[in-house]
Amino acid sequence: MIYFHFLEILEFMQQHFKKNWVIFSQILFTLNSGFLNLITFNSCYQLPSSHVTGLITRSAIEIFNSNYTMFGIVCSNYLMYLLGTIISGYFLEITEFVVTLNHFYMVGLEIVILIILTLNYFNCLLVLLLSSFVLGLQNGISSSLSNHSLRSTHFTGLTTDIGMCLGQMMKKNYENSFKFFIWISSLLSYFLGGLIATLCLKFIPNYVYIFNIFLLCVVIIIFIKNK
């Protein structure tokens, strides 16, 4: 019986998500997000670069404590993430599995920013703000390629989706089961990105962004092969 249900799930996956390169690109983007988020958590300000909900909560705390300098930093962090999404929205259309030249430009811009961060690693504020900008930009790329169905940082919503999908599968409704495996892969890759960042901070602290640059170069290669 379990084997039969698994075959049903595989059939749904084959019917609904044939663009495997998008899934792989998403996993690499999510690795990048988990990596950058841990880096900014370990910086001077100990703030996330991908956790917008946490930033809004932190801004309320800083206002209550009359820490206006920190409040300004938190708000700037949020606004840089927002700016990244605005730029993605301006230059990218919802293409759904179709790579355009602007997708290459956006990933290229991410790489340029990561090179800048490599050269200015000890500037905590720059690291925080540019990391948030990169992740806002990246989330826009993911949304553009998947018709808003994939994100590289939104794990509160993703956990909600996983739970609801599990509930549906328990009553033998497998309509969204193909997405379940994508969501689980994203969750694990985000966690893995954080682990890799920890290792890089320990062994190559001055060159941690080499890993991110490598990931995004692989994404560009995937885009070229599927353009």
N, C-alpha and C positions, 0 to 999 in steps of 0.2 A: 504493500500500500504506500509506504514512504517512497519507494523507488518510483512508483507511478506518479506521485505528486511531483517528484523532482523532475521527471521527464516533462510534465506539464509546464513547470517553471522554465525549463530550458527552451521549450517551444515558444513561450511568450517572449523570452529574451531574444530569440532569433527573429521573431516577427517585428518587434518594436524597437530594437536598437542594433541596427546593422552597421552603424558607423563606429567601429571599434577604435579607430584612431582618435575620435573625440574623447572616448573614455580614457584612453591612455594619456592624452594631453591633459585631461582633467586631473588625473592622478599626479602628474608631474607638477601642475599648478598648485595642487593641494599640498604636496611635499614642500614646495616653495613657501606657501603660506605658513605651515607649521614651523618651518625653519625660521622665517623672519619674525614671527610672533614671539618665539622663544628668545631671539636675540634682543628684541626691544624690552622684553620682560627682565632681561639680565643687564640692561643698560642703567645709567644713573637714575632715570626717572621711574623705572620699573612699571612701565605702561605697556599695554598691548598695542599691536599695530593692526590686528584683525578683529578685535572684540569690541565692536561699536557699542553694544549694550553696556559693557563694563565702563566704557569711557563716559557715557551719559551719567551713570551712577556715580562715578568718581568726580565728575564736575560738580554734582550736587553736594558731595562731601566737602570739596575744597571751598565752595561758596559758604557753606555752613561754618567752616573753620576759619573763614576770612583769609584764606591763603590764595590771594588773587593772582600771584605769579604762577602758581601751579595750576590754577583754574585756566589761565590763559594758555598754558602749555597743553593742557588736556583738550581745550577747545580747538587749538591749532592742529592738534593731532587728528581730531574728528574732521576738521575742515579739509585737511590734506587728503584724507581718505575720500571724502566727498568730491574733492576736485578731480581725483583720479577717475571716479565713476562718471563725472560730468564729461571729461575728455573722451572717455570710451564711448559714452552715449552720443557725443557729437560726431565722432569720426567713424563709428561702427554701426552698421545696420544689423537687424536681426536676420542673419543669413541662414541659420539652422543647417549646420554641417557643410557650409560652403566658405572656404577661406578666400578672403580678398586681400588686396595689397595693403590695406590699412591694418589688417590683423598683423602682418609682418612688421609694419611701422610701430605698432603698439608694443609688441614683444621686444623689438629692437630698442625702444625707449626704456623699457624695463632694464635691459642689459646695460645700457649707458648709465642709468642711475645706479645700478649695482657696482659698476666700475668706480663711479664717484664715491660711493660708500666705502669701497675697498681702500681708496686713497685718503679717506677722512674717517676712519673707523673710530677714532677716539673723540670725535665730536658727537656727544650723546644726543643733542637736540636735532642735529642734521640726520643722524641715523634713525631717530624716531619718526620724524616728519616725512622723510623720503621713503621709509619702509611702508608707512601708511598709504602714501601716494601710490606706490607700486602695487600694493594689494587692492586698492580701489580700482586701479587701472586693470589689473588682472581679473578681478571679479566681473568687470564689464566684458572682457574678452570671453570668459566662460559663458556668460549669459547670452552673448551675441551668437556664439556657435551652437548653443543648445536650445534656443528659443526660451530662454529664462528657466530652463529645467535643471541646470547645474550651477553650483556656486563653488568657489574655492575657499571660502572663509565662514560661511553661515551655518554653524554647527548646532545652534539651538533649534533652528528650523529643521535642519537635517535629522536631528535626533527625534523630533516630533514626527517627521515623515517615516522614519524607521519604525517607530512604535506603532503608528497607525497602520503601516503596511503589514507588520507582524500580526496585528489584530485581524486584519482582513484575510491574511493567509491562514490563520487559525480556523476561520469559517469557510475555507476552501475557495476564497476569491483571490485568484492569482493575477488579476489584471495589471497590477503595478509591481509584480514580483521581480520583473527585469530591472526595475529601478532600485529595488532593495539591495541587490548585489553591488550596484554602482555606489549607492550611499555608504554601504559598509566599507567598500574599498577607499572611498574618500576619507572616511573617519580614521581608518587605519593609517593611511598615507599622511594625514595631518599629524597624527601621533608620532609616526616614524620620522617626519620632518623635524619635530622637536627633539627627538633622541639624537638624530644626526647633528643638529645644531649644538647640542651639549658636547658631543665628541669633538666637533670642530673648535668650539671655544676652548676646550682643554688642550688640544694638540696644535692647532694652527690659528690662534686668536687674532692674528693680524691679517689673515687671509680667508676668513670664514665665507666670504661671499663668492669665492671661486666655485663652491658647490652650486649656488643658485645660478650663476652665470652658465655653468655646464648644463643644468636642467633646462634653462630657457633656450640654449643652443640646440638641445635635442628637440624641444618643441618646434623650433623653426624648421628643423630637418623634417619633422612629421608633417608640418604644414606644406612644405615644398612637395613632398611625395603625394599629398592629397589635394593639391590645388587644382 
